[in-house]
Amino acid sequence: MDEDARQARKVYNLYGEAFIKKDEKNKDKKKISSIVLSYLKKVKNKKILDAGCGAGRECEILAKRGAKVFGIDVSEVMLKIAKKRCSKLGVKFFQRDMERTGFEEESFDFILSILSAQYKRDIKKVFREFWRILKFGGEIFVVVPHPIKKMIEHTKNYFERGLHWEEHGEVKYFNYYWTLEDYFNAISQFFRICEIREIGSLKEKNYPHFLFIRAKKT
Ligand SMILES: C[S@@+](CC[C@H](N)C(=O)[O-])C[C@H]1O[C@@H](n2cnc3c(N)ncnc32)[C@H](O)[C@@H]1O
């Protein structure tokens, strides 16, 4: 684990339970989850990796659809909750950093990374690793906080990239802020980008809150 992964592990071990409590009621989170899962309806026997699986919500749904699901996360607290949630579904969980997963080349049909890639300074390394372990023809589904949201709510300067700490009530965590160009360039270096969606919040409709990218290994 590198420094980012160690830091994310600390944050999610400390605040994981509070985060999940908040997240379970979060309608925006449900919305992005259902957008990603709408691409993964027919997944029987498909091998799927959820990178930064958190509480394992998407793992559970995909396993119930018949997929062979693997979840990785750096936080023991999150993994414990995910394992409990999926205990009867055969999902395999590992404590691993998404940048160095340890899986064999061309192992997966699909990879999900929902709100987890923003914990990495070097996103190119993450997408290089996803490319390595994805089968040819496979797709990745990436959701990150939209850079415009970070600008409006935090920096006021779109180009203020890099590490930022945020406080949300009792929860304090970091994110790396990257621009649309940064994500686009990091992903398109390895994959063919098929689709980008800018997803709004149900509460705040004037600007996008999430950036969804679907890309293919060709
Ligand atoms: C905001 S939560 C999202 C969890 C889940 N994907 C969801 O949508 O509910 C981010 C998760 O990414 C995990 N994470 C952060 N950095 C990671 C890394 N380098 N490798 C694997 N998981 C990581 C955290 O521990 C946390 O569980």
The ligand as an SDF file (V2000), in Angstrom:
LIG
                    3D

 27 29  0  0  0  0  0  0  0  0999 V2000
  -16.6140    6.8770   -0.9550 C   0  0  0  0  0  0  0  0  0  0  0  0
  -16.3200    5.2000   -0.5690 S   0  0  0  0  0  0  0  0  0  0  0  0
  -17.2250    4.4250   -1.8980 C   0  0  0  0  0  0  0  0  0  0  0  0
  -17.5270    2.9840   -1.6250 C   0  0  0  0  0  0  0  0  0  0  0  0
  -18.3870    2.2840   -2.6630 C   0  0  0  0  0  0  0  0  0  0  0  0
  -17.7200    2.1630   -3.9340 N   0  0  0  0  0  0  0  0  0  0  0  0
  -19.6910    2.9930   -2.8210 C   0  0  0  0  0  0  0  0  0  0  0  0
  -19.9240    3.5480   -3.9000 O   0  0  0  0  0  0  0  0  0  0  0  0
  -20.4790    2.9960   -1.8690 O   0  0  0  0  0  0  0  0  0  0  0  0
  -14.6360    4.9640   -1.0860 C   0  0  0  0  0  0  0  0  0  0  0  0
  -14.0830    3.5930   -0.7650 C   0  0  0  0  0  0  0  0  0  0  0  0
  -12.8350    3.4540   -1.4730 O   0  0  0  0  0  0  0  0  0  0  0  0
  -11.9160    2.8100   -0.6150 C   0  0  0  0  0  0  0  0  0  0  0  0
  -10.5490    3.1240   -1.0950 N   0  0  0  0  0  0  0  0  0  0  0  0
   -9.9000    4.3050   -1.0060 C   0  0  0  0  0  0  0  0  0  0  0  0
   -8.6830    4.2120   -1.5520 N   0  0  0  0  0  0  0  0  0  0  0  0
   -8.5560    2.9340   -2.0100 C   0  0  0  0  0  0  0  0  0  0  0  0
   -7.5170    2.2220   -2.6770 C   0  0  0  0  0  0  0  0  0  0  0  0
   -6.3700    2.8020   -2.9660 N   0  0  0  0  0  0  0  0  0  0  0  0
   -7.7250    0.9310   -3.0170 N   0  0  0  0  0  0  0  0  0  0  0  0
   -8.9040    0.3180   -2.7060 C   0  0  0  0  0  0  0  0  0  0  0  0
   -9.9240    0.9360   -2.0640 N   0  0  0  0  0  0  0  0  0  0  0  0
   -9.7610    2.2390   -1.7220 C   0  0  0  0  0  0  0  0  0  0  0  0
  -12.2590    3.3270    0.7620 C   0  0  0  0  0  0  0  0  0  0  0  0
  -11.7520    2.5270    1.7920 O   0  0  0  0  0  0  0  0  0  0  0  0
  -13.7830    3.3730    0.7070 C   0  0  0  0  0  0  0  0  0  0  0  0
  -14.3460    2.1750    1.1450 O   0  0  0  0  0  0  0  0  0  0  0  0
  1  2  1  0
  2  3  1  0
  2 10  1  0
  3  4  1  0
  4  5  1  0
  5  6  1  0
  5  7  1  0
  7  8  2  0
  7  9  1  0
 10 11  1  0
 11 12  1  0
 11 26  1  0
 12 13  1  0
 13 14  1  0
 13 24  1  0
 14 15  1  0
 14 23  1  0
 15 16  2  0
 16 17  1  0
 17 18  1  0
 17 23  2  0
 18 19  1  0
 18 20  2  0
 20 21  1  0
 21 22  2  0
 22 23  1  0
 24 25  1  0
 24 26  1  0
 26 27  1  0
M  CHG  2   2   1   9  -1
M  END
$$$$
